[in-house]
Amino acid sequence: MHTEAIAMNRFGLGVRPDEALPPAPRRWLVSQFEAYEARPAAWQALGSTASRVRDFAAHQRALRQAPESEREALRAAWRRTEREAYLAGAGVRATLALQTPAPFVERLVHFWSNHFAVSVDKVQAMGLAGAFEADAIRPQVLGRFDDLLLAAVRHPAMLLYLDQVQSTGPDSRAGRRAALRRNNRKGLNENLAREILELHTLGVRSGYTQGDVTEFARALTGWTLPDAAAQGEAQGEAPASFRFDAAMHEPGSRTVLGRSYAEGGEDQARAILRDLAVAPATARHIATKLARHFVADDPPPALVRRLAETFRASGGDLPAVYRELAAAPEAWAAEALKFKSPWDWAVSSLRALGRRELPGQQAVNLMNQLGQPVWNPGSPAGFGDVAAAWAAPDALVRRVEMAQRLAAPLGAVVDARALAPRVLPGTLGEPTRKAIAAADSPATALALLLASPEFLRR
């Protein structure tokens, strides 16, 4: 495989026929750090996380004040609003993937969004999923891991998805008051603490205990959303997207992974997060996931060690880790070992066909049909990143059917014989070339290209 093709397909999002291949692929990857725009106009037009939280608080207040007979109508209207926000965000995400001048960084955005997964099958997260990627992931993707971690776990989408907003210390002021009431639904919730340890930082079987989870959960109590009264609009302040409620916070010192953390309100959990972000187990976990995503389902141990060492030595500086990855010989091996996820395949197919935008409803429909719904992995673990998650026979049938549908309106204007070597430079095999040349129609030839073994891998 040509290095230009590796840069575009393995590190990027696929070749566009109207763009020249990079003459210096490795330098091109790193140069994208300067070309990347964290908050392009398309995202800004959808509004901020804080504005979504303000609207959510107003909806909750309206529900509380409305007669019982009107509440279902209010809920239905809110679900429609949330659905519209979800569709708009999905459209922006897909369109940026098709147009971006920095496809390597855009792929990293998708990687980290899946690492810190929220899932819109929980209705409270639906309207915030796009804002989560826009405001928590995109601005931090070229920064430090500790900043990315804090932005992700403090974001309202994560707090709602993992039920953190009501987590209350039993001995906190709010906890003691709640204990006196009947039908008390408040209490300590360990979801966010567990997923931070298991998924976001240290990884499974890394030495933490159930006691560490509980202690960390106690430190996180009070991390919640602003209520309507806290938005500060009367004072002309910008609306907020996070609030620390001291009344919900469990008092006292905490011990996590053998280290003691003094009482300090919000700063107690922040101190734990800072230590988790630079822990050796976190470095190994992140290095393994990056190597698995970019190189192989079973990543080379030597590459993982180098990435982890760069992570540790730099204090979690992500661009330093990305540079090490881009320079790694293992990442430039000629054989394409990674099977594309449905999202990868859809984006690379549309880029190959010259598409430059995809409306939200079309993006959602496309990904639903391919089996990887946008921002809907159904689990905090995110979507799988190995071939076994996506290469089942029925999934391949869906791709073939989708390739035919994408190709049908373009067969008369796109010559697959000319397109194939442009989007698969150095990787187009003779069997695929012959199959395309022998196809019984131009549309079939185009579908064969998109469903070819070479195009299914990166």
For each residue, the residues with C-beta under 8 A, 3 or more apart:
1: 5 6 334 335 336 426 427
2: 5 6 21 425 426 427
3: 6 7 25 26 332
4: 7 8 21 22 23 25 425 426
5: 1 2 8 9 15 21 424 425 426 427
6: 1 2 3 9 10 11 25 331 332
7: 3 4 10 11 12 22 25 26 28 29 104
8: 4 5 11 12 14 15 21 22 103
9: 5 6 12 14 15 336 348 427 458
10: 6 7 294 331 336 338 458
11: 6 7 8 29 103 104 107 294 326 331
12: 7 8 9 103 104 107
13: 97 100 103 106 107 344 347 348 351
14: 8 9 103 344 347 348 349 351 352 423 458
15: 5 8 9 19 21 348 351 352 422 423 424 425
16: 19 351 352 354
17: 352 354 419 422 423
18: 354
19: 15 16
20:
21: 2 4 5 8 15 425
22: 4 7 8 25 27 28
23: 4 28
24: 27 28
25: 3 4 6 7 22 28 29
26: 3 7 29 30 326 327
27: 22 24 30 31
28: 7 22 23 24 25 31 32
29: 7 11 25 26 32 104 322 326
30: 26 27 33 322 323 326
31: 27 28 34 35
32: 28 29 35 36 101 102 103 104 105
33: 30 36 102 105 142 319 322
34: 31
35: 31 32 101 102 105
36: 32 33 102 105 106 141 142
37: 40 102
38: 138 139 141 142
39: 43 44 134 138 139
40: 37 43 44 96
41: 44 45
42: 45 46 92 95 96
43: 39 40 46 92 96 130 134 138
44: 39 40 41
45: 41 42
46: 42 43 85 88 89 92 130 131 134
47: 51 52 131
48: 51 52 131 135 241
49: 52 53 128 131 132 134 135 136 155 156 157 241
50: 53 54 238 239 240 241
51: 47 48 54 55 239
52: 47 48 49 55 56 85 127 128 131 156
53: 49 50 56 57 128 156 225 226 239 240 241
54: 50 51 57 58 226 231 233 239
55: 51 52 58 59 81
56: 52 53 59 60 127 156 225
57: 53 54 60 61 225 226 227 228 231
58: 54 55 61 62 228
59: 55 56 62 63 74 78
60: 56 57 63 64 227 228
61: 57 58 64 65 228
62: 58 59 65 66 74
63: 59 60 66 71 74 75
64: 60 61
65: 61 62
66: 62 63 70 71 74
67: 70 71
68: 71
69:
70: 66 67 73 74
71: 63 66 67 68 74 75
72: 75 76
73: 70 76 77
74: 59 62 63 66 70 71 77 78
75: 63 71 72 78 79
76: 72 73 79 80
77: 73 74 80 81
78: 59 74 75 81 82
79: 75 76 82 83 123 126
80: 76 77 83 84
81: 55 77 78 84 85 127
82: 78 79 85 86 123 126 127
83: 79 80 86 87 126 127
84: 80 81 87 88
85: 46 52 81 82 88 89 126 127 128 130 131
86: 82 83 89 90 120 126 127 129 130 360 364 374 375
87: 83 84 90 91 360 361 364
88: 46 84 85 91 92 130 360
89: 46 85 86 92 93 129 130 131 133 134 360 375
90: 86 87 93 94 130 360 363 364 367 374 375
91: 87 88 94 95 357 358 359 360 361 362 363
92: 42 43 46 88 89 95 96 130 134 360
93: 89 90 96 97 130 133 363 374
94: 90 91 97 98 347 350 357 358 360 363 374
95: 42 91 92 98 99 356 357 358
96: 40 42 43 92 93 99 100 106
97: 13 93 94 100 103 106 110 347 351
98: 94 95 347 350 351 355 356 357 358
99: 95 96 356 357
100: 13 96 97 103 105 106
101: 32 35
102: 32 33 35 36 37 105 106
103: 8 11 12 13 14 32 97 100 106 107
104: 7 11 12 29 32 107 108 322 326
105: 32 33 35 36 100 102 108 109 141 142
106: 13 36 96 97 100 102 103 109 110
107: 11 12 13 103 104 110 111
108: 104 105 111 112 141 322
109: 105 106 112 113 133 137 138 141
110: 97 106 107 113 114 343
111: 107 108 114 115 289 290 293
112: 108 109 115 116 137 141 148 152
113: 109 110 116 117 132 133 137 375
114: 110 111 117 377 382 383 385
115: 111 112 199 200 289 382
116: 112 113 136 137 148 152 153 158 200
117: 113 114 199 377 379 380 381 382 383
118: 122 125 128 129 132 157 158 161 375 380
119: 122 125 161 375 376 377 378 379 380
120: 86 123 125 126 129 373 374 375 376
121: 376 378
122: 118 119 125 126 160 161
123: 79 82 120 126
124: 128 160 161
125: 118 119 120 122 128 129 132 157 160 161
126: 79 82 83 85 86 120 122 123 129
127: 52 56 81 82 83 85 86 131
128: 49 52 53 85 118 124 125 131 132 155 156 157 160
129: 86 89 118 120 125 126 132 133 157 374 375
130: 43 46 85 86 88 89 90 92 93 133 134 375
131: 46 47 48 49 52 85 89 127 128 134 135 155 156 157
132: 49 113 118 125 128 129 135 136 137 152 155 156 157 158 375
133: 89 93 109 113 129 130 136 137 138 375
134: 39 43 46 49 89 92 130 131 137 138
135: 48 49 131 132 138 139 151 155 241
136: 49 116 132 133 139 140 148 151 152 154 155 157 158
137: 109 112 113 116 132 133 134 140 141 148 151 152
138: 38 39 43 109 133 134 135 141
139: 38 39 135 136 143 151
140: 136 137 143 144 147 148 151 152
141: 36 38 105 108 109 112 137 138 148 318
142: 33 36 38 105 318 319
143: 139 140 147 148 318
144: 140 147 148 277 315 316 317 318
145: 148 149 277 278 282 286 311 316 317 318
146: 149 150 273 274 277 278 316
147: 140 143 144 150 151
148: 112 116 136 137 140 141 143 144 145 151 152 318
149: 145 146 152 153 196 200 201 273 276 277
150: 146 147 153 154 270 273
151: 135 136 137 139 140 147 148 154 155
152: 112 116 132 136 137 140 148 149 155 158 200
153: 116 149 150 158 159 192 196 200 273
154: 136 150 151 158 159 223 242
155: 49 128 131 132 135 136 151 152 158 159 241 242
156: 49 52 53 56 128 131 132 159 160 225 241 242
157: 49 118 125 128 129 131 132 136 160 161
158: 116 118 132 136 152 153 154 155 161 162 164 192
159: 153 154 155 156 162 164 165 192 223 224 225 242
160: 122 124 125 128 156 157 163 164 165 225
161: 118 119 122 124 125 157 158 380
162: 158 159 189 191 192 195 380
163: 160 166 167 189 191 192
164: 158 159 160 167 189 191 192 220 223 224
165: 159 160 224 225
166: 163 185 186 189 224
167: 163 164 187 188 189 192 217 220 221 223 224 248
168: 172 174 175 178 186 187 188 221 248
169: 172 174 175 188 218 221 222 248 249 250 251
170: 175 176 179 187 188 250
171: 175 176 250 251 252
172: 168 169 175 176 221 222 247 248 249 250 251
173: 176 177 246 247 248
174: 168 169 177 178 186 245 247 248
175: 168 169 170 171 172 178 179 186 187 248 250
176: 170 171 172 173 179 180
177: 173 174 180 181
178: 168 174 175 181 184 186 187
179: 170 175 176 184
180: 176 177
181: 177 178 184
182:
183:
184: 178 179 181 187
185: 166
186: 166 168 174 175 178
187: 167 168 170 175 178 184
188: 167 168 169 170 214 217 218 221 250
189: 162 163 164 166 167 192 217
190: 193 194 213 214 217
191: 162 163 164 194 195 380
192: 153 158 159 162 163 164 167 189 195 196 217 220 223
193: 190 196 197 213 214 216 217 219 220
194: 190 191 197 198 213 217
195: 162 191 192 198 199 200 380
196: 149 153 192 193 199 200 201 216 273 276
197: 193 194 200 201 202 206 208 212 213 216 276
198: 194 195 202 203 204
199: 115 117 195 196 203 380 381 382
200: 115 116 149 152 153 195 196 197
201: 149 196 197 276 277 279 281 282 285
202: 197 198 206 207 208 276 279 281 282 285
203: 198 199 206 281 282 284 285 288
204: 198
205:
206: 197 202 203 281 285
207: 202 257 281
208: 197 202 212 213 257
209: 212 213
210: 213 214
211: 214 215
212: 197 208 209 215 216 256 257
213: 190 193 194 197 208 209 210 216 217
214: 188 190 193 210 211 217 218
215: 211 212 218 219 254 255 256
216: 193 196 197 212 213 219 220 254 256 269 272
217: 167 188 189 190 192 193 194 213 214 220 221
218: 169 188 214 215 221 250 252 254
219: 193 215 216 250 254 256 261 268 269 272
220: 164 167 192 193 216 217 223 269
221: 167 168 169 172 188 217 218 248 249 250
222: 169 172 244 245 246 247 248 249 265 266
223: 154 159 164 167 192 220 242 244 266 269
224: 159 164 165 166 167 242 243 244 245 248
225: 53 56 57 156 159 160 165 241 242 243
226: 53 54 57 230 231 239 240 241 242 243
227: 57 60 230 231 243
228: 57 58 60 61 231
229:
230: 226 227 240 243
231: 54 57 226 227 228 237 239 240
232: 235 236 237 238 239 240
233: 54 236 237 239
234:
235: 232
236: 232 233
237: 231 232 233
238: 50 232
239: 50 51 53 54 226 231 232 233
240: 50 53 226 230 231 232 243
241: 48 49 50 53 135 155 156 225 226
242: 154 155 156 159 223 224 225 226
243: 224 225 226 227 230 240
244: 222 223 224 249 265 266
245: 174 222 224 248 249
246: 173 222 249 265
247: 172 173 174 222
248: 167 168 169 172 173 174 175 221 222 224 245
249: 169 172 221 222 244 245 246 265 266
250: 169 170 171 172 175 188 218 219 221
251: 169 171 172 263
252: 171 218 263
253: 260 261 262 263
254: 215 216 218 219 260 261 268 272
255: 215 258 259 260 261
256: 212 215 216 219 259 261 272
257: 207 208 212 275 279
258: 255
259: 255 256 275
260: 253 254 255
261: 219 253 254 255 256 264 268 271 272
262: 253 268
263: 251 252 253 268
264: 261 267 268 271
265: 222 244 246 249 268
266: 222 223 244 249 269 270
267: 264 270 271
268: 219 254 261 262 263 264 265 271 272
269: 216 219 220 223 266 272 273
270: 150 266 267 273 274
271: 261 264 267 268 274 275
272: 216 219 254 256 261 268 269 275 276
273: 146 149 150 153 196 269 270 276 277
274: 146 270 271 277 278
275: 257 259 271 272 278 279
276: 149 196 197 201 202 272 273 279 282
277: 144 145 146 149 201 273 274 282 316
278: 145 146 274 275 282 283 312 315 316
279: 201 202 257 275 276 282 283
280: 283 284 308 312
281: 201 202 203 206 207 284 285
282: 145 201 202 203 276 277 278 279 285 286 311 316
283: 278 279 280 286 287 308 309 311 312 316
284: 203 280 281 287 288 304 308
285: 201 202 203 206 281 282 288 289
286: 145 282 283 289 290 307 308 311 321
287: 283 284 290 291 304 305 306 307 308 311 321
288: 203 284 285 291 292 299 304
289: 111 115 285 286 292 293 385
290: 111 286 287 293 294 307 321 325
291: 287 288 294 295 296 299 300 303 304 307 325 330
292: 288 289 295 296 297 298 299 385 386
293: 111 289 290 338 385
294: 10 11 290 291 325 331 338
295: 291 292 299 300 303 328 330 331 333 337 338
296: 291 292 299 300 330 337 338
297: 292 337 338 385 386 387 388
298: 292
299: 288 291 292 295 296 303 304
300: 291 295 296 303 304 330
301: 304 305
302: 305 306 330
303: 291 295 299 300 306 307 328 330 331
304: 284 287 288 291 299 300 301 307 308
305: 287 301 302 308 309
306: 287 302 303 309 310 324 328
307: 286 287 290 291 303 304 310 311 321 324 325 328
308: 280 283 284 286 287 304 305 311 312
309: 283 305 306 312 313
310: 306 307 313 314 320 321 324
311: 145 282 283 286 287 307 308 314 316 320 321
312: 278 280 283 308 309 315
313: 309 310 320
314: 310 311 317 320 321
315: 144 278 312
316: 144 145 146 277 278 282 283 311
317: 144 145 314 320 321
318: 141 142 143 144 145 148 321 322
319: 33 142 322 323
320: 310 311 313 314 317 323 324
321: 286 287 290 307 310 311 314 317 318 324 325
322: 29 30 33 104 108 318 319 325 326
323: 30 319 320 326 327
324: 306 307 310 320 321 327 328
325: 290 291 294 307 321 322 328 331
326: 11 26 29 30 104 322 323 331
327: 26 323 324
328: 295 303 306 307 324 325 331 332
329: 332 333
330: 291 295 296 300 302 303 333
331: 6 10 11 294 295 303 325 326 328
332: 3 6 328 329
333: 295 329 330 337
334: 1
335: 1
336: 1 9 10 427 454 457 458
337: 295 296 297 333 457
338: 10 293 294 295 296 297 387 457 458
339: 386 387 390 391 456 457
340: 344 345 348 390 456 457 458
341: 344 345 372 383 384 385 389 390
342: 345 346 367 370 371 372 390 395 399
343: 110 346 347 367 370 372 383
344: 13 14 340 341 347 348 458
345: 340 341 342 348 349 370 399 455 456
346: 342 343 349 350 366 367 370 402
347: 13 14 94 97 98 343 344 350 351
348: 9 13 14 15 340 344 345 351 352 455 458
349: 14 345 346 352 353 402 403 406 450 455
350: 94 98 346 347 353 355 358 406
351: 13 14 15 16 97 98 347 348 354 355
352: 14 15 16 17 348 349 419 423 449 450 455
353: 349 350 406 407 410 414 446
354: 16 17 18 351 414
355: 98 350 351 358
356: 95 98 99
357: 91 94 95 98 99
358: 91 94 95 98 350 355 362 363 366
359: 91 362 363
360: 86 87 88 89 90 91 92 94 363 364
361: 87 91 364 365
362: 91 358 359 365 366
363: 90 91 93 94 358 359 360 366 367 374
364: 86 87 90 360 361 367 368 373 374
365: 361 362 368 369
366: 346 358 362 363 369 370 402
367: 90 342 343 346 363 364 370 372 373 374
368: 364 365 371 373
369: 365 366 398 402
370: 342 343 345 346 366 367 395 398 399 402
371: 342 368 390 395 398
372: 341 342 343 367 383 390
373: 120 364 367 368 376
374: 86 90 93 94 120 129 363 364 367
375: 86 89 90 113 118 119 120 129 130 132 133
376: 119 120 121 373
377: 114 117 119 381 382 383
378: 119 121
379: 117 119 382
380: 117 118 119 161 162 191 195 199
381: 117 199 377
382: 114 115 117 199 377 379 385
383: 114 117 341 343 372 377 389
384: 341 388 389 390
385: 114 289 292 293 297 341 382 389
386: 292 297 339 389
387: 297 338 339 390 391
388: 297 384 391
389: 341 383 384 385 386
390: 339 340 341 342 371 372 384 387 395
391: 339 387 388 395 396
392: 395 396
393: 396 397
394: 397 398
395: 342 370 371 390 391 392 398 399
396: 391 392 393 399 400
397: 393 394 400 401
398: 369 370 371 394 395 401 402
399: 342 345 370 395 396 402 403 450 451 456
400: 396 397 403 404 447 451
401: 397 398 404 405
402: 346 349 366 369 370 398 399 405 406
403: 349 399 400 406 407 446 447 448 450 451
404: 400 401 407 408 443 444 447
405: 401 402 408
406: 349 350 353 402 403 410 446 447 450
407: 353 403 404 410 411 414 443 444 446 447 450
408: 404 405 411 443
409:
410: 353 406 407 413 414 443 446
411: 407 408 414 441 442 443 444 445 446
412: 442 443
413: 410
414: 353 354 407 410 411 419 442 446
415: 418 419 442
416: 419 420 436 439 442 445 446 448 449
417: 420 433 436 437 445
418: 415 421 422
419: 17 352 414 415 416 422 423 446 449
420: 416 417 423 424 428 432 433 436 449
421: 418 424 425 428
422: 15 17 418 419 425
423: 14 15 17 352 419 420 449 455
424: 5 15 420 421 427 428 449 452 454 455
425: 2 4 5 15 21 421 422 428
426: 1 2 4 5
427: 1 2 5 9 336 424 454
428: 420 421 424 425 432 433 454
429: 432 433 453 454
430: 433 434
431: 434 435
432: 420 428 429 435 436 448 449 452 453 454
433: 417 420 428 429 430 436 437
434: 430 431 437 438
435: 431 432 438 439 448 452
436: 416 417 420 432 433 439 445 448 449 452
437: 417 433 434 445
438: 434 435
439: 416 435 436 442 444 445 448
440: 444
441: 411 444 445
442: 411 412 414 415 416 439 445 446
443: 404 407 408 410 411 412 446 447
444: 404 407 411 439 440 441 447 448
445: 411 416 417 436 437 439 441 442 448 449
446: 353 403 406 407 410 411 414 416 419 442 443 449 450
447: 400 403 404 406 407 443 444 450 451
448: 403 416 432 435 436 439 444 445 451 452
449: 352 416 419 420 423 424 432 436 445 446 452 455
450: 349 352 399 403 406 407 446 447 455
451: 399 400 403 447 448 455 456
452: 424 432 435 436 448 449 455 456
453: 429 432 456 457
454: 336 424 427 428 429 432 457
455: 345 348 349 352 423 424 449 450 451 452
456: 339 340 345 399 451 452 453
457: 336 337 338 339 340 453 454
458: 9 10 14 336 338 340 344 348
